[in-house]
Amino acid sequence: MKISIRVSPQAQRVISGLKTDLAKKVRSISNDLFKSLKKFTPVRSGRARNAWRKKDGRFKFTIRNNVPYIGRLDDGYSNQSPKGMTRPAVREVANKYRRKR
């Protein structure tokens, strides 16, 4: 048994459009998550909040913070952010995109 699939030029345009839409959505999510992480980061000196960095790729992104105590802050060490930053930020962004379906 042989199965053959041919993709027409029109299908290629559709696929290209889907890839473009996906890249835009990934960029939008990365921007929203970056803003939320900064918002939920407690401030004493401002060092941890200002240390957030974001690197965008076409279909992926990386957000990092290299201050040595960021793990403690995310574990709820600060009274300003007892639930940390990542869980509330991810929850906020997830809720935003769930509503947009």
N, CA, C and O atoms as a GROMACS GRO file, in nm:
protein
  404
    1MET      N    1   0.084  -0.117   0.000
    1MET     CA    2   0.000   0.000   0.000
    1MET      C    3   0.089   0.123   0.000
    1MET      O    4   0.185   0.132   0.076
    2LYS      N    5   0.055   0.218  -0.086
    2LYS     CA    6   0.134   0.339  -0.098
    2LYS      C    7   0.043   0.459  -0.077
    2LYS      O    8  -0.066   0.468  -0.135
    3ILE      N    9   0.089   0.552   0.006
    3ILE     CA   10   0.014   0.676   0.029
    3ILE      C   11   0.101   0.792  -0.016
    3ILE      O   12   0.219   0.801   0.017
    4SER      N   13   0.041   0.877  -0.093
    4SER     CA   14   0.114   0.992  -0.144
    4SER      C   15   0.036   1.119  -0.110
    4SER      O   16  -0.085   1.126  -0.128
    5ILE      N   17   0.108   1.219  -0.059
    5ILE     CA   18   0.046   1.347  -0.025
    5ILE      C   19   0.120   1.457  -0.100
    5ILE      O   20   0.242   1.466  -0.094
    6ARG      N   21   0.045   1.538  -0.168
    6ARG     CA   22   0.104   1.649  -0.241
    6ARG      C   23   0.051   1.778  -0.180
    6ARG      O   24  -0.070   1.793  -0.160
    7VAL      N   25   0.140   1.870  -0.150
    7VAL     CA   26   0.100   1.998  -0.092
    7VAL      C   27   0.101   2.102  -0.204
    7VAL      O   28   0.203   2.124  -0.270
    8SER      N   29  -0.012   2.162  -0.223
    8SER     CA   30  -0.024   2.261  -0.330
    8SER      C   31   0.037   2.394  -0.287
    8SER      O   32   0.056   2.418  -0.167
    9PRO      N   33   0.067   2.482  -0.383
    9PRO     CA   34   0.120   2.614  -0.348
    9PRO      C   35   0.026   2.692  -0.255
    9PRO      O   36   0.072   2.768  -0.169
   10GLN      N   37  -0.104   2.673  -0.271
   10GLN     CA   38  -0.199   2.742  -0.184
   10GLN      C   39  -0.186   2.692  -0.040
   10GLN      O   40  -0.192   2.770   0.054
   11ALA      N   41  -0.167   2.561  -0.024
   11ALA     CA   42  -0.148   2.504   0.110
   11ALA      C   43  -0.020   2.558   0.172
   11ALA      O   44  -0.014   2.581   0.293
   12GLN      N   45   0.083   2.577   0.091
   12GLN     CA   46   0.208   2.634   0.141
   12GLN      C   47   0.185   2.774   0.197
   12GLN      O   48   0.244   2.810   0.300
   13ARG      N   49   0.101   2.853   0.132
   13ARG     CA   50   0.070   2.988   0.182
   13ARG      C   51  -0.005   2.980   0.314
   13ARG      O   52   0.021   3.059   0.405
   14VAL      N   53  -0.096   2.885   0.324
   14VAL     CA   54  -0.170   2.867   0.449
   14VAL      C   55  -0.074   2.828   0.561
   14VAL      O   56  -0.081   2.882   0.671
   15ILE      N   57   0.014   2.735   0.534
   15ILE     CA   58   0.112   2.692   0.633
   15ILE      C   59   0.202   2.808   0.674
   15ILE      O   60   0.231   2.826   0.792
   16SER      N   61   0.246   2.885   0.577
   16SER     CA   62   0.330   3.002   0.606
   16SER      C   63   0.256   3.102   0.694
   16SER      O   64   0.313   3.159   0.787
   17GLY      N   65   0.128   3.122   0.663
   17GLY     CA   66   0.047   3.213   0.744
   17GLY      C   67   0.030   3.163   0.886
   17GLY      O   68   0.033   3.241   0.981
   18LEU      N   69   0.011   3.031   0.902
   18LEU     CA   70  -0.001   2.973   1.035
   18LEU      C   71   0.128   2.990   1.115
   18LEU      O   72   0.126   3.019   1.234
   19LYS      N   73   0.242   2.971   1.047
   19LYS     CA   74   0.370   2.989   1.114
   19LYS      C   75   0.389   3.133   1.159
   19LYS      O   76   0.439   3.159   1.268
   20THR      N   77   0.348   3.226   1.075
   20THR     CA   78   0.359   3.369   1.111
   20THR      C   79   0.270   3.400   1.230
   20THR      O   80   0.312   3.469   1.323
   21ASP      N   81   0.147   3.348   1.229
   21ASP     CA   82   0.055   3.370   1.341
   21ASP      C   83   0.110   3.310   1.470
   21ASP      O   84   0.101   3.370   1.577
   22LEU      N   85   0.167   3.189   1.459
   22LEU     CA   86   0.224   3.124   1.576
   22LEU      C   87   0.341   3.205   1.632
   22LEU      O   88   0.352   3.222   1.754
   23ALA      N   89   0.428   3.254   1.545
   23ALA     CA   90   0.542   3.334   1.589
   23ALA      C   91   0.495   3.461   1.661
   23ALA      O   92   0.553   3.500   1.761
   24LYS      N   93   0.389   3.524   1.610
   24LYS     CA   94   0.334   3.644   1.675
   24LYS      C   95   0.277   3.610   1.812
   24LYS      O   96   0.295   3.687   1.907
   25LYS      N   97   0.209   3.497   1.822
   25LYS     CA   98   0.149   3.456   1.950
   25LYS      C   99   0.258   3.426   2.052
   25LYS      O  100   0.246   3.464   2.169
   26VAL      N  101   0.363   3.358   2.010
   26VAL     CA  102   0.475   3.328   2.100
   26VAL      C  103   0.540   3.457   2.149
   26VAL      O  104   0.572   3.470   2.267
   27ARG      N  105   0.558   3.552   2.060
   27ARG     CA  106   0.617   3.681   2.098
   27ARG      C  107   0.526   3.754   2.196
   27ARG      O  108   0.575   3.813   2.293
   28SER      N  109   0.397   3.752   2.172
   28SER     CA  110   0.302   3.817   2.261
   28SER      C  111   0.303   3.754   2.400
   28SER      O  112   0.302   3.825   2.501
   29ILE      N  113   0.305   3.622   2.406
   29ILE     CA  114   0.310   3.552   2.534
   29ILE      C  115   0.440   3.584   2.607
   29ILE      O  116   0.438   3.607   2.728
   30SER      N  117   0.550   3.586   2.535
   30SER     CA  118   0.679   3.616   2.600
   30SER      C  119   0.679   3.757   2.657
   30SER      O  120   0.730   3.779   2.767
   31ASN      N  121   0.624   3.852   2.584
   31ASN     CA  122   0.618   3.990   2.635
   31ASN      C  123   0.530   3.999   2.758
   31ASN      O  124   0.566   4.065   2.856
   32ASP      N  125   0.414   3.932   2.756
   32ASP     CA  126   0.324   3.936   2.871
   32ASP      C  127   0.385   3.868   2.993
   32ASP      O  128   0.373   3.918   3.104
   33LEU      N  129   0.451   3.755   2.972
   33LEU     CA  130   0.513   3.684   3.084
   33LEU      C  131   0.627   3.767   3.142
   33LEU      O  132   0.642   3.774   3.264
   34PHE      N  133   0.706   3.828   3.058
   34PHE     CA  134   0.816   3.914   3.103
   34PHE      C  135   0.762   4.027   3.191
   34PHE      O  136   0.817   4.054   3.298
   35LYS      N  137   0.657   4.094   3.145
   35LYS     CA  138   0.597   4.203   3.223
   35LYS      C  139   0.541   4.153   3.356
   35LYS      O  140   0.557   4.219   3.458
   36SER      N  141   0.475   4.038   3.354
   36SER     CA  142   0.418   3.984   3.477
   36SER      C  143   0.527   3.944   3.577
   36SER      O  144   0.513   3.968   3.697
   37LEU      N  145   0.633   3.883   3.528
   37LEU     CA  146   0.743   3.847   3.619
   37LEU      C  147   0.800   3.971   3.687
   37LEU      O  148   0.825   3.971   3.807
   38LYS      N  149   0.820   4.076   3.610
   38LYS     CA  150   0.871   4.200   3.668
   38LYS      C  151   0.773   4.255   3.770
   38LYS      O  152   0.814   4.302   3.877
   39LYS      N  153   0.644   4.250   3.738
   39LYS     CA  154   0.541   4.304   3.826
   39LYS      C  155   0.538   4.229   3.959
   39LYS      O  156   0.524   4.291   4.065
   40PHE      N  157   0.553   4.096   3.956
   40PHE     CA  158   0.544   4.015   4.078
   40PHE      C  159   0.676   4.005   4.155
   40PHE      O  160   0.679   3.948   4.264
   41THR      N  161   0.785   4.059   4.101
   41THR     CA  162   0.914   4.054   4.169
   41THR      C  163   0.916   4.158   4.281
   41THR      O  164   0.895   4.277   4.255
   42PRO      N  165   0.942   4.115   4.404
   42PRO     CA  166   0.946   4.211   4.515
   42PRO      C  167   1.062   4.308   4.499
   42PRO      O  168   1.164   4.277   4.437
   43VAL      N  169   1.043   4.428   4.556
   43VAL     CA  170   1.144   4.532   4.540
   43VAL      C  171   1.197   4.575   4.677
   43VAL      O  172   1.121   4.619   4.763
   44ARG      N  173   1.325   4.561   4.694
   44ARG     CA  174   1.393   4.620   4.809
   44ARG      C  175   1.489   4.724   4.755
   44ARG      O  176   1.480   4.843   4.788
   45SER      N  177   1.582   4.678   4.671
   45SER     CA  178   1.674   4.771   4.606
   45SER      C  179   1.639   4.790   4.459
   45SER      O  180   1.685   4.885   4.396
   46GLY      N  181   1.557   4.700   4.404
   46GLY     CA  182   1.523   4.703   4.263
   46GLY      C  183   1.613   4.616   4.177
   46GLY      O  184   1.590   4.601   4.057
   47ARG      N  185   1.716   4.559   4.239
   47ARG     CA  186   1.813   4.480   4.164
   47ARG      C  187   1.749   4.357   4.100
   47ARG      O  188   1.773   4.330   3.982
   48ALA      N  189   1.667   4.283   4.174
   48ALA     CA  190   1.606   4.161   4.120
   48ALA      C  191   1.507   4.196   4.009
   48ALA      O  192   1.504   4.129   3.906
   49ARG      N  193   1.427   4.298   4.029
   49ARG     CA  194   1.329   4.336   3.927
   49ARG      C  195   1.398   4.382   3.799
   49ARG      O  196   1.352   4.352   3.690
   50ASN      N  197   1.507   4.454   3.813
   50ASN     CA  198   1.578   4.506   3.695
   50ASN      C  199   1.666   4.401   3.626
   50ASN      O  200   1.716   4.426   3.517
   51ALA      N  201   1.684   4.286   3.689
   51ALA     CA  202   1.774   4.185   3.633
   51ALA      C  203   1.705   4.089   3.536
   51ALA      O  204   1.771   4.003   3.478
   52TRP      N  205   1.574   4.102   3.517
   52TRP     CA  206   1.505   4.013   3.423
   52TRP      C  207   1.552   4.042   3.280
   52TRP      O  208   1.561   4.158   3.239
   53ARG      N  209   1.582   3.936   3.206
   53ARG     CA  210   1.626   3.947   3.066
   53ARG      C  211   1.546   3.849   2.982
   53ARG      O  212   1.510   3.741   3.028
   54LYS      N  213   1.517   3.890   2.860
   54LYS     CA  214   1.436   3.807   2.771
   54LYS      C  215   1.506   3.795   2.636
   54LYS      O  216   1.560   3.892   2.584
   55LYS      N  217   1.505   3.673   2.583
   55LYS     CA  218   1.561   3.649   2.450
   55LYS      C  219   1.453   3.578   2.368
   55LYS      O  220   1.408   3.469   2.405
   56ASP      N  221   1.414   3.638   2.259
   56ASP     CA  222   1.309   3.582   2.174
   56ASP      C  223   1.368   3.511   2.054
   56ASP      O  224   1.462   3.560   1.990
   57GLY      N  225   1.312   3.395   2.025
   57GLY     CA  226   1.339   3.324   1.901
   57GLY      C  227   1.210   3.328   1.820
   57GLY      O  228   1.114   3.394   1.861
   58ARG      N  229   1.206   3.262   1.709
   58ARG     CA  230   1.085   3.266   1.628
   58ARG      C  231   0.970   3.190   1.694
   58ARG      O  232   0.856   3.238   1.696
   59PHE      N  233   0.998   3.071   1.747
   59PHE     CA  234   0.893   2.991   1.808
   59PHE      C  235   0.923   2.956   1.954
   59PHE      O  236   0.859   2.867   2.010
   60LYS      N  237   1.019   3.024   2.014
   60LYS     CA  238   1.052   2.998   2.153
   60LYS      C  239   1.111   3.124   2.215
   60LYS      O  240   1.148   3.218   2.144
   61PHE      N  241   1.118   3.124   2.347
   61PHE     CA  242   1.179   3.238   2.416
   61PHE      C  243   1.241   3.190   2.546
   61PHE      O  244   1.207   3.084   2.598
   62THR      N  245   1.332   3.271   2.598
   62THR     CA  246   1.397   3.244   2.725
   62THR      C  247   1.387   3.369   2.810
   62THR      O  248   1.417   3.479   2.764
   63ILE      N  249   1.344   3.351   2.934
   63ILE     CA  250   1.342   3.460   3.030
   63ILE      C  251   1.427   3.415   3.147
   63ILE      O  252   1.408   3.305   3.200
   64ARG      N  253   1.521   3.499   3.188
   64ARG     CA  254   1.609   3.459   3.297
   64ARG      C  255   1.636   3.577   3.390
   64ARG      O  256   1.618   3.693   3.354
   65ASN      N  257   1.680   3.542   3.509
   65ASN     CA  258   1.720   3.641   3.607
   65ASN      C  259   1.839   3.579   3.680
   65ASN      O  260   1.826   3.472   3.740
   66ASN      N  261   1.953   3.645   3.677
   66ASN     CA  262   2.075   3.587   3.730
   66ASN      C  263   2.117   3.640   3.867
   66ASN      O  264   2.230   3.615   3.909
   67VAL      N  265   2.030   3.713   3.938
   67VAL     CA  266   2.071   3.754   4.072
   67VAL      C  267   2.080   3.628   4.158
   67VAL      O  268   1.999   3.537   4.142
   68PRO      N  269   2.176   3.622   4.248
   68PRO     CA  270   2.199   3.498   4.322
   68PRO      C  271   2.083   3.456   4.413
   68PRO      O  272   2.072   3.338   4.448
   69TYR      N  273   1.999   3.547   4.451
   69TYR     CA  274   1.891   3.516   4.546
   69TYR      C  275   1.754   3.504   4.480
   69TYR      O  276   1.653   3.502   4.549
   70ILE      N  277   1.749   3.495   4.347
   70ILE     CA  278   1.620   3.491   4.278
   70ILE      C  279   1.541   3.364   4.315
   70ILE      O  280   1.418   3.368   4.320
   71GLY      N  281   1.610   3.254   4.339
   71GLY     CA  282   1.542   3.131   4.378
   71GLY      C  283   1.472   3.145   4.512
   71GLY      O  284   1.360   3.096   4.530
   72ARG      N  285   1.537   3.211   4.607
   72ARG     CA  286   1.475   3.234   4.738
   72ARG      C  287   1.352   3.322   4.723
   72ARG      O  288   1.249   3.297   4.786
   73LEU      N  289   1.364   3.426   4.641
   73LEU     CA  290   1.248   3.514   4.620
   73LEU      C  291   1.132   3.436   4.557
   73LEU      O  292   1.016   3.455   4.594
   74ASP      N  293   1.166   3.349   4.463
   74ASP     CA  294   1.060   3.272   4.397
   74ASP      C  295   1.000   3.166   4.490
   74ASP      O  296   0.888   3.120   4.467
   75ASP      N  297   1.074   3.129   4.594
   75ASP     CA  298   1.021   3.036   4.694
   75ASP      C  299   0.934   3.107   4.798
   75ASP      O  300   0.882   3.042   4.888
   76GLY      N  301   0.917   3.239   4.786
   76GLY     CA  302   0.830   3.313   4.877
   76GLY      C  303   0.901   3.375   4.996
   76GLY      O  304   0.837   3.406   5.096
   77TYR      N  305   1.032   3.393   4.987
   77TYR     CA  306   1.111   3.449   5.097
   77TYR      C  307   1.065   3.590   5.135
   77TYR      O  308   1.068   3.626   5.253
   78SER      N  309   1.022   3.669   5.038
   78SER     CA  310   0.981   3.808   5.064
   78SER      C  311   0.834   3.814   5.100
   78SER      O  312   0.750   3.748   5.038
   79ASN      N  313   0.802   3.895   5.200
   79ASN     CA  314   0.663   3.919   5.238
   79ASN      C  315   0.587   3.992   5.127
   79ASN      O  316   0.464   3.983   5.119
   80GLN      N  317   0.658   4.063   5.041
   80GLN     CA  318   0.594   4.135   4.931
   80GLN      C  319   0.538   4.040   4.826
   80GLN      O  320   0.441   4.071   4.757
   81SER      N  321   0.600   3.925   4.815
   81SER     CA  322   0.558   3.827   4.715
   81SER      C  323   0.565   3.687   4.776
   81SER      O  324   0.650   3.606   4.736
   82PRO      N  325   0.476   3.657   4.872
   82PRO     CA  326   0.485   3.529   4.942
   82PRO      C  327   0.462   3.406   4.855
   82PRO      O  328   0.498   3.295   4.894
   83LYS      N  329   0.403   3.423   4.738
   83LYS     CA  330   0.383   3.310   4.646
   83LYS      C  331   0.490   3.305   4.538
   83LYS      O  332   0.480   3.227   4.443
   84GLY      N  333   0.592   3.388   4.552
   84GLY     CA  334   0.698   3.392   4.452
   84GLY      C  335   0.656   3.474   4.331
   84GLY      O  336   0.563   3.554   4.339
   85MET      N  337   0.724   3.454   4.220
   85MET     CA  338   0.694   3.531   4.099
   85MET      C  339   0.646   3.443   3.985
   85MET      O  340   0.553   3.480   3.913
   86THR      N  341   0.709   3.328   3.966
   86THR     CA  342   0.679   3.251   3.845
   86THR      C  343   0.538   3.195   3.843
   86THR      O  344   0.468   3.205   3.742
   87ARG      N  345   0.494   3.135   3.954
   87ARG     CA  346   0.359   3.078   3.955
   87ARG      C  347   0.252   3.184   3.933
   87ARG      O  348   0.165   3.164   3.848
   88PRO      N  349   0.255   3.296   4.006
   88PRO     CA  350   0.153   3.398   3.980
   88PRO      C  351   0.161   3.457   3.839
   88PRO      O  352   0.058   3.486   3.778
   89ALA      N  353   0.283   3.475   3.788
   89ALA     CA  354   0.299   3.533   3.654
   89ALA      C  355   0.246   3.438   3.547
   89ALA      O  356   0.175   3.481   3.456
   90VAL      N  357   0.280   3.310   3.558
   90VAL     CA  358   0.232   3.213   3.460
   90VAL      C  359   0.080   3.201   3.468
   90VAL      O  360   0.012   3.192   3.366
   91ARG      N  361   0.027   3.200   3.590
   91ARG     CA  362  -0.119   3.192   3.607
   91ARG      C  363  -0.188   3.312   3.542
   91ARG      O  364  -0.289   3.296   3.474
   92GLU      N  365  -0.133   3.431   3.565
   92GLU     CA  366  -0.192   3.552   3.508
   92GLU      C  367  -0.193   3.547   3.355
   92GLU      O  368  -0.295   3.578   3.292
   93VAL      N  369  -0.082   3.509   3.296
   93VAL     CA  370  -0.072   3.504   3.149
   93VAL      C  371  -0.161   3.392   3.094
   93VAL      O  372  -0.228   3.411   2.992
   94ALA      N  373  -0.162   3.277   3.160
   94ALA     CA  374  -0.247   3.167   3.114
   94ALA      C  375  -0.393   3.208   3.116
   94ALA      O  376  -0.468   3.178   3.022
   95ASN      N  377  -0.435   3.275   3.222
   95ASN     CA  378  -0.574   3.321   3.230
   95ASN      C  379  -0.607   3.421   3.120
   95ASN      O  380  -0.717   3.420   3.066
   96LYS      N  381  -0.513   3.506   3.089
   96LYS     CA  382  -0.536   3.605   2.983
   96LYS      C  383  -0.560   3.536   2.849
   96LYS      O  384  -0.651   3.574   2.775
   97TYR      N  385  -0.480   3.436   2.819
   97TYR     CA  386  -0.493   3.369   2.688
   97TYR      C  387  -0.607   3.268   2.686
   97TYR      O  388  -0.657   3.235   2.578
   98ARG      N  389  -0.648   3.218   2.800
   98ARG     CA  390  -0.766   3.132   2.804
   98ARG      C  391  -0.891   3.210   2.768
   98ARG      O  392  -0.979   3.159   2.699
   99ARG      N  393  -0.899   3.333   2.814
   99ARG     CA  394  -1.016   3.417   2.785
   99ARG      C  395  -1.025   3.457   2.640
   99ARG      O  396  -1.134   3.486   2.591
  100LYS      N  397  -0.911   3.460   2.570
  100LYS     CA  398  -0.909   3.507   2.431
  100LYS      C  399  -0.945   3.402   2.329
  100LYS      O  400  -0.944   3.432   2.209
  101ARG      N  401  -0.977   3.282   2.369
  101ARG     CA  402  -1.006   3.174   2.273
  101ARG      C  403  -1.110   3.210   2.174
  101ARG      O  404  -1.144   3.129   2.088
   0.00000   0.00000   0.00000
